């Protein structure tokens, strides 16, 4: 990988035309009818075309050195029947690989039938690393099952991004406010994935660089509770386990830094659903979070 310099955003979503076409040609959910998205068990959602317009995004991002886009895991594509998922995953990889600078992309694999040889080829072919849904890491046993996939990244020296997966469906069909999945479901998924990783992941994959989206749902702030409620000493600061900043502000980031230190906090926006976080912590901290730390996540190197 070419040495990086400049501001990096490790977490964006931009659907390339190949994926949009594949969703429109799909016979099952998720699918697009024009710009109306339907997902299993959810009301239709009207996607804003400008959110996935390449020119508009490049203008919005300004002078970013690198913007990393990933498949939208809440769509649930990774957990569809393999025959349904593969054309959509292929469309994602084909379209994402063709995006111009400053974009790069995270690869994705099927949740239960991952093609490890294909993942190896994708990483060798330019994808920066692998995105996995947090729903694939909800328990220590799930981490053990996922370990062969993560080991491909570890051996290739490429990082993993843990992103929220599909939100839980209410058994009784109850409707929730529009903000509910992002505030309740996604954070609880990330919390479970964080603690599963702490319990099992690092021992299995000692050199893997891994990043949890959205501050890991603020799970690190519970390290004190972990200690008080019988978990033993809080986990040591792990310079290879990162969290990114999307959808949180100064107070949450201050709390994360108090627990983890600043060296593992990386810049992510979750565009088009949120924008950059104003750190309000001075020039040195801003450089660390937006330049130095994401460079170490992607390339490795000294802490």
ROKOLKE-450073 format. One record per residue: x, y, z of N, C-alpha, C, CB in turn; residue in three letters. Coordinates in pm, whole numbers, padded with zeros to 5 digits, always signed. Glycine has a CB too. Layout:
XYZXYZXYZXYZAla/...
//
This chain:
+00084-00119+00000+00000+00000+00000+00088+00125+00000-00095+00000+00123Unk/+00050+00224-00080+00123+00350-00083+00113+00421+00051+00070+00439-00196Unk/+00226+00477+00096+00224+00550+00222+00125+00666+00214+00364+00602+00257Unk/+00047+00681+00319-00060+00779+00322-00014+00907+00390-00182+00723+00393Unk/-00078+01016+00354-00059+01144+00425-00186+01224+00404+00068+01222+00373Unk/-00222+01307+00503-00343+01387+00494-00458+01325+00570-00381+01405+00350Unk/-00571+01396+00570-00687+01355+00650-00753+01232+00589-00789+01471+00659Unk/-00787+01135+00675-00848+01009+00634-00982+00993+00706-00754+00889+00664Unk/-01082+00952+00632-01213+00915+00687-01230+00765+00664-01331+00999+00620Unk/-01233+00686+00772-01234+00541+00756-01374+00483+00740-01167+00478+00874Unk/-01480+00568+00743-01616+00514+00749-01713+00602+00671-01662+00499+00894Unk/-01737+00563+00547-01840+00627+00466-01918+00520+00392-01777+00729+00366Unk/-02033+00562+00336-02114+00476+00251-02146+00551+00122-02244+00431+00323Unk/-02117+00486+00011-02146+00542-00121-02176+00423-00212-02026+00630-00177Unk/-02300+00414-00257-02337+00298-00338-02295+00322-00483-02490+00272-00330Unk/-02202+00243-00534-02166+00257-00676-02280+00210-00765-02038+00178-00707Unk/-02273+00253-00889-02383+00224-00982-02405+00074-00998-02356+00286-01119Unk/-02299-00006-00993-02316-00151-01008-02402-00209-00897-02180-00220-01009Unk/-02386-00160-00773-02468-00208-00662-02611-00158-00675-02409-00165-00528Unk/-02628-00033-00714-02762+00021-00733-02838-00060-00837-02756+00170-00775Unk/-02772-00091-00949-02837-00171-01054-02873-00309-01001-02745-00183-01177Unk/-02783-00369-00923-02809-00503-00871-02927-00502-00774-02685-00560-00802Unk/-02938-00398-00691-03051-00388-00599-03181-00366-00675-03028-00274-00499Unk/-03175-00293-00785-03296-00271-00865-03338-00396-00941-03274-00158-00964Unk/-03242-00484-00969-03274-00607-01041-03305-00723-00947-03159-00645-01131Unk/-03296-00700-00817-03318-00807-00720-03465-00846-00714-03269-00765-00582Unk/-03490-00977-00700-03627-01028-00688-03673-01035-00543-03637-01164-00751Unk/-03579-01018-00449-03611-01025-00307-03550-00906-00235-03561-01158-00245Unk/-03599-00879-00114-03540-00773-00034-03402-00814+00016-03633-00738+00086Unk/-03310-00718+00023-03324-00576-00005-03327-00549-00155-03211-00497+00062Unk/-03405-00450-00192-03412-00412-00334-03455-00267-00344-03510-00504-00413Unk/-03424-00211-00460-03461-00074-00491-03564-00073-00602-03337+00009-00530Unk/-03668+00006-00582-03762+00037-00688-03749+00186-00715-03911-00003-00651Unk/-03677+00220-00822-03635+00359-00838-03537+00390-00728-03756+00457-00835Unk/-03578+00480-00637-03495+00509-00520-03564+00469-00390-03460+00658-00516Unk/-03669+00388-00399-03737+00340-00279-03677+00205-00239-03890+00327-00303Unk/-03623+00200-00118-03557+00080-00067-03653+00003+00021-03430+00116+00011Unk/-03663-00128-00001-03741-00214+00087-03648-00317+00150-03856-00283+00009Unk/-03665-00335+00281-03589-00430+00359-03686-00524+00429-03497-00359+00462Unk/-03644-00646+00462-03735-00739+00529-03788-00682+00661-03665-00873+00554Unk/-03919-00680+00677-03980-00641+00803-03976-00493+00835-03915-00713+00911Unk/-03938-00408+00738-03930-00265+00763-04014-00189+00660-03784-00216+00761Unk/-04063-00073+00697-04137+00007+00598-04043+00057+00489-04208+00126+00666Unk/-04094+00086+00369-04009+00137+00262-03938+00266+00303-04091+00161+00136Unk/-03819+00284+00248-03737+00401+00279-03697+00467+00148-03611+00361+00364Unk/-03719+00598+00138-03684+00672+00017-03540+00721+00028-03781+00791-00005Unk/-03452+00658-00049-03311+00695-00052-03296+00827-00127-03225+00584-00119Unk/-03211+00915-00078-03185+01041-00145-03077+01021-00252-03141+01149-00042Unk/-03109+01042-00379-03009+01018-00484-02878+01093-00462-03066+01056-00618Unk/-02886+01215-00409-02764+01293-00388-02671+01227-00288-02800+01433-00340Unk/-02724+01142-00200-02640+01075-00101-02541+00980-00166-02725+01000-00002Unk/-02572+00935-00287-02485+00838-00353-02436+00891-00488-02559+00706-00372Unk/-02433+01023-00498-02381+01089-00618-02232+01114-00599-02456+01221-00647Unk/-02151+01058-00686-02005+01062-00671-01953+01205-00672-01938+00981-00781Unk/-02000+01285-00765-01950+01423-00775-01987+01503-00651-02005+01491-00900Unk/-02110+01488-00604-02153+01561-00485-02072+01521-00363-02302+01538-00459Unk/-02042+01391-00351-01964+01345-00236-01821+01400-00241-01962+01191-00230Unk/-01762+01403-00358-01625+01454-00369-01620+01602-00331-01571+01434-00513Unk/-01722+01676-00370-01726+01817-00332-01747+01832-00182-01836+01890-00408Unk/-01829+01746-00123-01856+01753+00020-01732+01719+00101-01969+01658+00057Unk/-01653+01625+00054-01536+01580+00128-01419+01676+00117-01494+01444+00080Unk/-01422+01766+00021-01316+01866+00010-01180+01804-00015-01311+01950+00134Unk/-01087+01829+00077-00948+01789+00053-00909+01662+00129-00855+01902+00093Unk/-01002+01570+00152-00967+01444+00214-00861+01371+00132-01092+01356+00232Unk/-00762+01315+00201-00663+01232+00132-00720+01096+00097-00538+01216+00218Unk/-00810+01044+00181-00867+00912+00158-01002+00903+00228-00772+00801+00208Unk/-01102+00856+00155-01236+00831+00210-01269+00684+00185-01346+00927+00145Unk/-01286+00608+00291-01308+00465+00278-01457+00434+00285-01231+00388+00387Unk/-01507+00371+00182-01648+00337+00174-01666+00187+00200-01707+00376+00038Unk/-01783+00153+00253-01811+00013+00283-01955-00020+00249-01782-00018+00430Unk/-01978-00149+00225-02113-00197+00204-02198-00167+00327-02113-00349+00174Unk/-02321-00126+00306-02409-00093+00417-02457-00222+00483-02530-00007+00369Unk/-02390-00264+00591-02425-00391+00656-02569-00398+00705-02332-00415+00771Unk/-02632-00286+00749-02773-00296+00789-02865-00345+00677-02821-00163+00837Unk/-02819-00343+00552-02900-00401+00444-02915-00553+00462-02837-00370+00308Unk/-02821-00613+00532-02830-00757+00557-02782-00844+00442-02969-00792+00588Unk/-02711-00788+00346-02669-00865+00229-02580-00982+00268-02597-00775+00130Unk/-02491-00960+00365-02396-01066+00403-02464-01190+00460-02298-01012+00504Unk/-02587-01176+00509-02655-01290+00571-02769-01347+00485-02711-01248+00705Unk/-02784-01298+00363-02883-01356+00272-02840-01497+00231-02902-01267+00148Unk/-02932-01571+00171-02894-01699+00113-02778-01676+00017-03015-01767+00040Unk/-02678-01763+00020-02559-01737-00064-02589-01711-00211-02467-01853-00055Unk/-02689-01780-00267-02720-01759-00408-02775-01619-00434-02821-01863-00455Unk/-02839-01561-00333-02890-01424-00346-02782-01323-00313-03011-01403-00254Unk/-02700-01355-00214-02600-01259-00167-02485-01241-00266-02545-01304-00034Unk/-02442-01349-00331-02319-01340-00411-02328-01237-00522-02287-01475-00471Unk/-02438-01230-00600-02442-01126-00705-02435-00985-00648-02569-01140-00788Unk/-02496-00964-00531-02491-00831-00470-02352-00800-00417-02593-00821-00357Unk/-02286-00898-00355-02149-00878-00309-02056-00854-00427-02102-00997-00227Unk/-02074-00930-00534-01991-00909-00653-02012-00769-00710-02022-01015-00761Unk/-02137-00724-00711-02166-00590-00763-02099-00484-00676-02319-00565-00770Unk/-02105-00502-00544-02038-00409-00454-01889-00402-00482-02060-00449-00308Unk/-01824-00516-00490-01679-00516-00509-01641-00462-00646-01624-00657-00492Unk/-01719-00495-00746-01689-00445-00881-01703-00294-00886-01782-00511-00984Unk/-01811-00242-00829-01834-00098-00832-01739-00022-00742-01974-00067-00792Unk/-01714-00074-00621-01625-00005-00527-01483+00000-00579-01629-00072-00392Unk/-01438-00107-00645-01302-00110-00697-01280-00005-00805-01270-00248-00753Unk/-01387+00037-00871-01375+00133-00981-01387+00278-00936-01480+00104-01084Unk/-01413+00302-00808-01428+00440-00760-01295+00515-00772-01478+00443-00614Unk/-01299+00642-00812-01176+00718-00827-01125+00771-00693-01198+00834-00924Unk/-01003+00823-00695-00949+00890-00577-01042+01007-00540-00803+00941-00603Unk/-01059+01037-00413-00985+00985-00297-01048+00864-00231-00970+01093-00195Unk/-01130+00787-00304-01203+00679-00240-01122+00550-00238-01334+00657-00311Unk/-01133+00479-00129-01089+00342-00116-01207+00264-00061-00963+00329-00024Unk/-01191+00132-00044-01307+00053-00005-01268-00064+00084-01380+00001-00128Unk/-01364-00101+00170-01357-00220+00251-01427-00334+00177-01421-00197+00390Unk/-01367-00453+00181-01430-00572+00124-01536-00625+00220-01325-00681+00093Unk/-01621-00714+00170-01721-00783+00251-01726-00929+00210-01861-00716+00235Unk/-01767-01016+00302-01782-01158+00273-01916-01206+00325-01666-01240+00335Unk/-01959-01322+00275-02083-01382+00323-02064-01427+00467-02125-01500+00234Unk/-02169-01411+00548-02157-01435+00692-02136-01582+00726-02280-01386+00762Unk/-02197-01674+00651-02187-01816+00687-02111-01899+00585-02324-01873+00703Unk/-02096-01850+00463-02020-01922+00362-01918-01828+00297-02114-01982+00254Unk/-01823-01777+00377-01724-01684+00322-01628-01754+00228-01646-01616+00435Unk/-01593-01686+00121-01495-01737+00025-01360-01678+00062-01535-01701-00124Unk/-01278-01755+00133-01152-01703+00183-01053-01675+00072-01092-01799+00282Unk/-01055-01757-00034-00965-01732-00148-01002-01601-00217-00971-01848-00248Unk/-01132-01577-00230-01177-01452-00292-01139-01333-00205-01329-01454-00315Unk/-01153-01346-00073-01112-01238+00016-00964-01210+00002-01146-01271+00161Unk/-00883-01312-00005-00739-01293-00024-00712-01215-00151-00667-01428-00029Unk/-00782-01249-00258-00763-01179-00386-00808-01033-00375-00840-01249-00498Unk/-00920-01008-00307-00969-00871-00293-00868-00785-00217-01105-00871-00221Unk/-00812-00840-00110-00713-00764-00032-00588-00740-00114-00678-00838+00097Unk/-00547-00838-00191-00429-00820-00276-00456-00725-00391-00383-00955-00331Unk/-00585-00711-00428-00621-00630-00543-00652-00485-00511-00736-00689-00609Unk/-00638-00444-00386-00654-00302-00356-00753-00266-00247-00693-00234-00476Unk/-00837-00360-00203-00927-00329-00092-00844-00313+00035-01036-00439-00075Unk/-00878-00212+00115-00793-00177+00229-00801-00277+00343-00829-00041+00281Unk/-00911-00350+00351-00933-00445+00459-01073-00501+00447-00912-00379+00595Unk/-01124-00556+00555-01253-00623+00555-01348-00556+00653-01237-00770+00589Unk/-01471-00532+00608-01578-00492+00700-01657-00616+00740-01671-00385+00634Unk/-01685-00631+00870-01772-00738+00916-01886-00678+00996-01693-00842+01002Unk/-02007-00732+00985-02118-00683+01066-02097-00721+01213-02252-00738+01015Unk/-02131-00631+01302-02123-00662+01444-02208-00782+01481-02165-00542+01527Unk/-02312-00809+01402-02398-00924+01428-02325-01056+01406-02520-00918+01338Unk/-02207-01053+01344-02124-01173+01331-02027-01190+01446-02047-01169+01202Unk/-02034-01097+01545-01939-01100+01656-02008-01080+01791-01831-00992+01637Unk/-02131-01127+01804-02210-01094+01922-02171-01173+02045-02354-01117+01893Unk/-02100-01285+02029-02062-01368+02142-01918-01414+02123-02157-01489+02156Unk/-01851-01454+02230-01716-01511+02214-01714-01630+02118-01661-01553+02349Unk/-01816-01715+02123-01821-01829+02031-01831-01783+01885-01939-01921+02065Unk/-01904-01672+01862-01913-01618+01726-01778-01571+01677-02015-01503+01720Unk/-01698-01512+01765-01562-01471+01728-01481-01593+01687-01492-01398+01846Unk/-01494-01702+01760-01420-01823+01725-01460-01874+01587-01443-01933+01831Unk/-01590-01868+01556-01635-01912+01424-01584-01820+01315-01787-01919+01419Unk/-01574-01691+01345-01530-01594+01246-01378-01589+01231-01582-01456+01282Unk/-01307-01649+01323-01161-01635+01327-01092-01671+01195-01106-01723+01437Unk/-01132-01776+01121-01064-01804+00995-01072-01689+00895-01121-01929+00932Unk/-01185-01618+00895-01199-01502+00806-01107-01390+00853-01346-01453+00803Unk/-01110-01361+00983-01025-01255+01036-00878-01286+01019-01057-01231+01183Unk/-00844-01414+01024-00703-01453+01011-00650-01423+00871-00685-01603+01042Unk/-00735-01428+00770-00693-01390+00635-00643-01246+00636-00810-01405+00534Unk/-00716-01159+00706-00675-01019+00716-00547-01005+00797-00786-00934+00778Unk/-00540-01078+00908-00420-01072+00992-00297-01112+00912-00436-01162+01115Unk/-00307-01221+00838-00192-01269+00762-00156-01176+00648-00219-01406+00708Unk/-00255-01105+00595-00229-01009+00486-00185-00873+00540-00353-00992+00400Unk/-00187-00854+00671-00152-00725+00729-00255-00617+00702-00020-00681+00676Unk/-00382-00659+00687-00489-00563+00658-00586-00556+00775-00565-00603+00529Unk/-00646-00439+00799-00734-00422+00914-00877-00469+00888-00737-00277+00956Unk/-00953-00473+00997-01095-00509+00994-01175-00394+01055-01121-00643+01073Unk/-01287-00362+00991-01381-00263+01043-01507-00335+01088-01414-00154+00936Unk/-01544-00318+01216-01667-00378+01269-01778-00274+01261-01648-00428+01417Unk/-01882-00305+01185-01990-00211+01155-02122-00269+01201-01994-00178+01003Unk/-02216-00189+01248-02347-00244+01284-02410-00322+01170-02441-00133+01328Unk/-02481-00428+01205-02553-00508+01108-02701-00475+01108-02532-00655+01135Unk/-02783-00564+01053-02928-00537+01049-02984-00519+01189-03002-00650+00978Unk/-03081-00430+01204-03143-00408+01334-03240-00522+01364-03216-00271+01339Unk/-03262-00543+01493-03353-00649+01536-03496-00614+01494-03345-00670+01689Unk/-03570-00714+01456-03711-00696+01421-03798-00728+01542-03751-00785+01300Unk/-03891-00642+01573-03982-00670+01685-04075-00785+01647-04064-00543+01723Unk/-04084-00884+01736-04165-01002+01707-04312-00966+01688-04150-01104+01818Unk/-04358-00863+01759-04499-00827+01750-04526-00719+01646-04549-00781+01884Unk/-04424-00684+01568-04443-00583+01464-04451-00442+01515-04564-00613+01388Unk/-04411-00419+01639-04418-00285+01696-04332-00188+01616-04375-00286+01844Unk/-04381-00068+01594-04306+00034+01522-04229+00121+01622-04399+00120+01435Unk/-04110+00161+01580-04023+00242+01665-03993+00374+01595-03893+00166+01698Unk/-03950+00475+01670-03907+00600+01606-03793+00575+01507-03864+00702+01712Unk/-03779+00664+01410-03680+00646+01305-03538+00638+01359-03689+00758+01205Unk/-03513+00703+01474-03377+00704+01528-03344+00578+01606-03358+00825+01616Unk/-03441+00493+01631-03424+00380+01722-03310+00285+01682-03552+00304+01730Unk/-03303+00239+01558-03194+00145+01525-03056+00202+01553-03203+00106+01379Unk/-03032+00327+01514-02898+00385+01531-02863+00404+01678-02888+00518+01459Unk/-02961+00437+01760-02934+00469+01900-02940+00345+01989-03033+00573+01949Unk/-03026+00250+01956-03047+00135+02044-02985+00008+01985-03197+00113+02068Unk/-03030-00033+01866-02985-00160+01810-02836-00158+01775-03066-00194+01686Unk/-02793-00055+01704-02654-00053+01658-02556-00047+01774-02631+00064+01564Unk/-02587+00036+01874-02494+00048+01987-02488-00080+02068-02534+00165+02077Unk/-02603-00149+02082-02601-00274+02158-02524-00382+02083-02743-00322+02186Unk/-02535-00385+01950-02456-00478+01871-02306-00453+01890-02492-00468+01722Unk/-02267-00327+01880-02126-00293+01892-02073-00323+02032-02104-00146+01859Unk/-02156-00300+02134-02115-00332+02270-02087-00481+02285-02222-00287+02370Unk/-02177-00564+02233-02157-00708+02241-02033-00750+02162-02281-00782+02187Unk/-02014-00692+02044-01896-00727+01964-01767-00686+02034-01905-00660+01826Unk/-01767-00568+02097-01648-00521+02169-01609-00618+02280-01672-00382+02226Unk/-01708-00657+02362-01677-00743+02476-01647-00885+02431-01792-00744+02574Unk/-01706-00930+02322-01668-01060+02267-01523-01058+02219-01762-01098+02150Unk/-01484-00947+02157-01345-00933+02113-01251-00931+02232-01328-00805+02029Unk/-01289-00858+02337-01204-00853+02457-01190-00992+02519-01262-00754+02560Unk/-01298-01069+02519-01297-01199+02584-01219-01303+02506-01437-01247+02604Unk/-01226-01296+02373-01175-01406+02291-01086-01362+02176-01288-01484+02237Unk/-01119-01250+02113-01060-01218+01985-00911-01195+01987-01124-01099+01930Unk/-00864-01113+02080-00722-01078+02077-00632-01198+02103-00693-00969+02179Unk/-00677-01289+02189-00598-01409+02215-00587-01497+02090-00658-01488+02330Unk/-00693-01499+02008-00692-01579+01886-00612-01513+01774-00834-01604+01840Unk/-00614-01380+01771-00558-01305+01658-00468-01195+01713-00671-01245+01566Unk/-00349-01229+01759-00269-01134+01837-00216-01014+01761-00155-01206+01896Unk/-00211-01020+01629-00155-00907+01554-00256-00839+01462-00037-00953+01472Unk/-00384-00877+01471-00485-00817+01384-00515-00674+01428-00615-00900+01385Unk/-00515-00582+01333-00561-00446+01358-00712-00442+01331-00484-00341+01269Unk/-00788-00394+01429-00933-00396+01420-00988-00263+01468-00992-00514+01502Unk/-01094-00216+01404-01155-00087+01438-01306-00106+01454-01124+00021+01331Unk/-01360-00056+01563-01503-00063+01589-01567+00071+01554-01531-00101+01736Unk/-01668+00066+01470-01738+00187+01428-01809+00251+01547-01838+00156+01315Unk/-01838+00380+01533-01922+00454+01628-01878+00434+01772-02067+00411+01614Unk/-01747+00446+01795-01695+00438+01932-01725+00307+02001-01751+00548+02012Unk/-01745+00199+01920-01782+00068+01976-01907+00078+02062-01666+00010+02061Unk/-01997+00170+02024-02119+00188+02103-02092+00238+02244-02195+00060+02109Unk/-01973+00300+02262-01925+00348+02392-01901+00233+02491-02025+00447+02452Unk/-01883+00113+02440-01854-00002+02527-01730+00018+02613-01837-00126+02443Unk/-01622+00082+02563-01504+00097+02649-01532+00174+02779-01395+00168+02574Unk/-01633+00260+02779-01664+00336+02900-01712+00243+03012-01769+00444+02871Unk/-01751+00122+02978-01797+00026+03078-01684-00057+03137-01901-00066+03018Unk/-01559-00024+03107-01448-00101+03163-01449-00096+03316-01315-00047+03110Unk/-01486+00018+03375-01495+00025+03521-01603-00070+03574-01524+00169+03566Unk/-01717-00073+03507-01825-00163+03548-01781-00309+03535-01953-00137+03464Unk/-01709-00340+03428-01653-00474+03409-01571-00515+03530-01567-00479+03281Unk/-01488-00424+03579-01403-00452+03694-01487-00469+03821-01300-00339+03713Unk/-01579-00377+03845-01656-00378+03968-01750-00499+03975-01737-00250+03980Unk/-01799-00544+03860-01896-00654+03859-01830-00790+03839-01999-00630+03751Unk/-01700-00800+03867-01638-00931+03874-01560-00973+03752-01739-01031+03899Unk/-01538-00883+03658-01464-00920+03538-01313-00920+03554-01500-00828+03430Unk/-01266-00875+03669-01122-00866+03689-01073-00728+03655-01050-00970+03604Unk/-00942-00716+03638-00886-00587+03602-00936-00544+03465-00733-00592+03604Unk/-00955-00413+03443-00996-00367+03310-00898-00413+03204-01009-00215+03307Unk/-00946-00440+03082-00854-00482+02977-00744-00379+02957-00931-00504+02845Unk/-00621-00425+02933-00513-00328+02906-00539-00254+02776-00376-00400+02901Unk/-00485-00135+02766-00497-00060+02641-00429-00138+02530-00437+00083+02655Unk/-00502-00162+02425-00457-00243+02312-00434-00150+02194-00561-00354+02276Unk/-00310-00130+02155-00276-00033+02050-00316-00082+01911-00128-00003+02052Unk/-00368-00204+01901-00413-00255+01772-00566-00258+01762-00357-00395+01748Unk/-00635-00218+01868-00782-00215+01868-00827-00069+01874-00840-00295+01989Unk/-00888-00024+01764-00924+00116+01745-01075+00133+01755-00873+00166+01608Unk/-01118+00257+01779-01258+00294+01766-01265+00421+01682-01326+00316+01907Unk/-01373+00433+01605-01387+00555+01523-01499+00643+01576-01413+00519+01376Unk/-01504+00765+01525-01574+00875+01593-01717+00901+01546-01497+00998+01577Unk/-01768+00829+01448-01892+00869+01381-02009+00879+01478-01926+00772+01271Unk/-02087+00986+01461-02211+01013+01533-02193+01046+01680-02301+00895+01522Unk/-02070+01072+01723-02046+01116+01861-01978+01251+01860-01961+01012+01938Unk/-01996+01322+01972-01939+01455+01986-01831+01461+02092-02047+01554+02019Unk/-01802+01583+02136-01688+01607+02222-01696+01532+02355-01674+01754+02248Unk/-01814+01527+02417-01824+01463+02549-01798+01313+02540-01962+01489+02609Unk/-01856+01247+02441-01835+01103+02427-01689+01073+02393-01927+01045+02320Unk/-01630+01153+02304-01492+01128+02267-01398+01155+02382-01453+01213+02147Unk/-01428+01256+02463-01347+01281+02581-01349+01160+02674-01396+01406+02655Unk/-01467+01099+02691-01478+00982+02778-01399+00864+02720-01625+00943+02797Unk/-01408+00843+02589-01333+00735+02526-01183+00755+02542-01368+00724+02379Unk/-01138+00878+02524-00995+00905+02536-00948+00883+02679-00964+01048+02492Unk/-01031+00915+02777-00993+00893+02917-00971+00744+02945-01102+00948+03012Unk/-01045+00658+02876-01033+00513+02897-00922+00454+02810-01166+00444+02868Unk/-00921+00490+02682-00836+00423+02584-00710+00500+02549-00914+00397+02459Unk/-00705+00630+02583-00598+00714+02529-00634+00759+02389-00464+00639+02529Unk/-00562+00856+02339-00599+00913+02209-00544+00834+02092-00550+01055+02199Unk/-00444+00748+02113-00375+00684+02002-00459+00584+01925-00253+00618+02051Unk/-00575+00542+01978-00658+00443+01909-00791+00502+01864-00682+00323+01999Unk/-00804+00634+01867-00926+00701+01820-00903+00748+01677-00965+00823+01914Unk/-00990+00707+01584-00971+00741+01444-01094+00810+01387-00939+00615+01362Unk/-01072+00891+01288-01176+00971+01225-01266+00887+01135-01113+01084+01145Unk/-01397+00895+01161-01496+00835+01073-01622+00919+01079-01526+00687+01114Unk/-01692+00933+00967-01810+01020+00964-01942+00947+00948-01795+01119+00854Unk/-01940+00830+00882-02064+00760+00845-02144+00839+00742-02149+00734+00970Unk/-02076+00920+00660-02149+00986+00552-02222+00883+00468-02054+01070+00465Unk/-02345+00913+00421-02416+01041+00424-02505+01060+00546-02498+01055+00300Unk/-02492+00974+00646-02585+00976+00759-02540+01070+00870-02602+00837+00814Unk/-02416+01109+00871-02363+01203+00969-02241+01270+00909-02328+01131+01104Unk/-02189+01371+00979-02075+01445+00928-01957+01440+01024-02114+01589+00903Unk/-01851+01517+00996-01732+01514+01080-01761+01563+01222-01622+01599+01018Unk/-01685+01509+01316-01694+01549+01456-01596+01662+01484-01668+01429+01549Unk/-01643+01768+01547-01556+01877+01590-01494+01836+01723-01634+02013+01602Unk/-01366+01802+01723-01303+01748+01843-01288+01852+01952-01168+01690+01809Unk/-01258+01975+01915-01237+02084+02012-01129+02046+02114-01368+02117+02084Unk/-01024+01983+02066-00918+01936+02156-00779+01984+02114-00919+01786+02161Unk/-00775+02078+02021-00647+02133+01982-00590+02067+01858-00551+02120+02094Unk/-00489+02132+01803-00431+02090+01675-00366+01953+01684-00329+02192+01629Unk/-00293+01925+01792-00223+01797+01802-00321+01681+01808-00133+01796+01926Unk/-00427+01695+01887-00527+01589+01897-00599+01569+01765-00627+01621+02008Unk/-00631+01678+01698-00699+01668+01570-00612+01595+01468-00736+01808+01517Unk/-00484+01626+01465-00392+01557+01373-00384+01409+01407-00251+01621+01378Unk/-00379+01376+01534-00372+01236+01574-00494+01159+01525-00360+01224+01726Unk/-00614+01214+01548-00737+01143+01517-00764+01138+01367-00854+01208+01588Unk/-00729+01242+01296-00765+01250+01154-00655+01206+01058-00805+01391+01120Unk/-00532+01202+01106-00421+01168+01016-00338+01052+01071-00330+01291+00995Unk/-00273+01071+01186-00175+00973+01234-00240+00840+01272-00101+01030+01354Unk/-00348+00845+01350-00408+00720+01397-00471+00638+01285-00513+00751+01501Unk/-00551+00699+01194-00604+00616+01086-00495+00561+00993-00703+00695+01005Unk/-00384+00634+00982-00273+00581+00902-00216+00456+00967-00163+00687+00886Unk/-00203+00456+01099-00154+00336+01168-00254+00221+01158-00125+00367+01315Unk/-00385+00253+01166-00485+00147+01148-00469+00079+01013-00626+00205+01161Unk/-00450+00156+00909-00446+00102+00774-00311+00040+00740-00479+00209+00674Unk/-00203+00098+00789-00070+00057+00745+00011-00015+00852+00005+00177+00699Unk/-00033-00009+00977+00048-00062+01085+00156+00039+01123+00111-00197+01044Unk/+00257-00008+01191+00365+00081+01232+00361+00107+01381+00357+00213+01158Unk/+00455+00181+01434+00467+00201+01578+00349+00278+01634+00596+00272+01611Unk/+00315+00248+01759+00206+00317+01827+00250+00454+01871+00158+00235+01948Unk/
//
